[in-house]
Amino acid sequence: MRKQTIQYTSPLDALIAVAKRISVYENQYQMNSEDFYHQYNQGLLSDDVIFIEWANDYRHYLALHQELEQKLNDVA
């Protein structure tokens, strides 16, 4: 499987794109990402490719969210 690199014009655009992907996982597995990530890190879920991608997307989401929150705090 070949990885695709996507470049976004802003962290907000990236956050929206990642949130959309996360929403698909949450709907498919009927679990919110926070609960999924906790279970995944505890080793309670398999290392299927879909779970690895979900975990990576969730980590990316958290990092983007933190970056945007920091920028907003710097402006205020």
HUPE-V208051 format. One record per residue. N is the residue number from 1. RES is the residue in one letter. SS is DSSP state (~ for helix, > for strand, _ for the rest). PSI is psi as a letter, one per 20 degrees, with the letter a starting at -180 (NA if undefined). NEAR is the number of other C-alpha atoms within 12 Angstrom. Layout:
# HUPE-V208051
[[N/RES/SS/PSI/NEAR] [N/RES/SS/PSI/NEAR]]
This chain:
# HUPE-V208051
[[1/M/_/p/4] [2/R/_/p/4] [3/K/_/p/6] [4/Q/_/p/6] [5/T/_/p/7] [6/I/_/p/11] [7/Q/_/p/11] [8/Y/_/q/14] [9/T/_/i/11] [10/S/_/q/14] [11/P/~/h/24] [12/L/~/g/21] [13/D/~/g/18] [14/A/~/g/25] [15/L/~/g/28] [16/I/~/g/22] [17/A/~/g/23] [18/V/~/g/30] [19/A/~/h/26] [20/K/~/g/18] [21/R/~/g/24] [22/I/~/h/33] [23/S/~/h/22] [24/V/~/g/20] [25/Y/~/g/26] [26/E/~/g/24] [27/N/~/g/13] [28/Q/~/h/15] [29/Y/~/j/16] [30/Q/_/l/13] [31/M/_/p/19] [32/N/_/q/21] [33/S/~/h/32] [34/E/~/g/21] [35/D/~/g/19] [36/F/~/g/29] [37/Y/~/h/29] [38/H/~/g/17] [39/Q/~/g/18] [40/Y/~/g/24] [41/N/~/h/20] [42/Q/_/i/12] [43/G/_/j/14] [44/L/_/i/13] [45/L/_/q/19] [46/S/_/r/16] [47/D/_/k/16] [48/D/_/q/12] [49/V/~/g/12] [50/I/~/h/21] [51/F/~/h/26] [52/I/~/g/20] [53/E/~/g/22] [54/W/~/g/35] [55/A/~/g/32] [56/N/~/g/22] [57/D/~/h/32] [58/Y/~/g/32] [59/R/~/g/24] [60/H/~/g/23] [61/Y/~/g/30] [62/L/~/g/24] [63/A/~/g/19] [64/L/~/g/25] [65/H/~/g/23] [66/Q/~/g/17] [67/E/~/g/19] [68/L/~/h/21] [69/E/~/g/17] [70/Q/~/g/14] [71/K/~/h/14] [72/L/~/h/12] [73/N/~/h/10] [74/D/~/h/9] [75/V/~/h/8] [76/A/_/NA/7]]
